[in-house]
């Protein structure tokens, strides 16, 4: 709050002095003064996602539309899909370096920079989408992740969630843990490191490159999101075994990254418009996936896709490897341990409540009853 009051006073003082900071298309500001409410600001936003993943990509376009509406068209944001300005996996760097003022991406793409960034998006056997929202917005998680991203000169805003993802597309059946050994799979984040420990060669590929890699047998399996997006990318045409659950992503929280210097230049009213638009996008994305996935799953089944659960020994081995991975990282880095402990403490309490209410109801839902 003190920081926001300071920014607002600085903006008002600038207006009184007749100084105007007007951002250019690149996100760079002309002069060192903050932008003033009522004056035009123009930003570019680089997305990590292709247009073909329309629900996710549209989040950036919706954000831009809402910000423009809330500022009478004076704060303009133009979204670009993965690859048009920078590759999809380079968005954090682009925001940090001010190639763009803003990005839409997933923290776990950058675990090579800091493994704790995975907690912003989702970790194996971690929080579900609703729990993750609760942790970020009311459980202190946003403060924790912002402290982490401050090292990169970035401010993060929750930017949508896909919900628990599917376990991906596999060319051949996985009937036991031993069947994983030697396979190559596209999978990002900490899930990739767990798969490595299970004998899988894990690769991180942007969405636009996955189908070709699967078609050419460069990879034996891939995960992406869930029925709606997976159908659009056509994975079922080359791999018909569709596994569940995506234990590595019980939540997949996406984020809007804003360059810290560009954020500080904004007047308070524009910051608030950006936060409000991001909040709306975050709420709408999960609802749209929940509306679209059931019909998409049925279309995949009608096309001959085989739904298969991961075998019990795979799930148990993955869980054990995940816990080892967390423990090792926590032992090596105090900041990681602090974030991990905070996250797990919240999850323990959330699981108790959700297990009592949600899971008990789900086990006796109308769809499970005769008639």
Secondary structure, 3 states (H helix, E strand, C coil): CHHHHHHHHHHHHHHHCCCCCCECCCCCECCCCCCCCCCCEEEEEEECCCCCCHHHHHHHHHHHHHHHHHCCCCEEEEEECCCCCCCHHHHHHHHHCCCCCEEEECHHHHCCCCHHHHHHHCCCCCCCHHHHHHHHHHCCHHHHHHHHHHHHCEEEEEEEECCCCCCEEECCCCCCHHHHCCCEEECCHHHHHHHHHCCCEEECCCHHHHHHHHHCCCCCEECCCCHHHHHHHCHHHCCCEEEECCCCCCCCEEEEEEEHHHHHHCCHHHHHHHHHHHHHHHHHHHHHHHHHHHHHHHHHHHCCCEEEECCHHHHHHHHHHHHHHHHHHHHHCHHHHHHHHHHHHHHHHHHHHHHHHHHHHHCCCHHHCCC
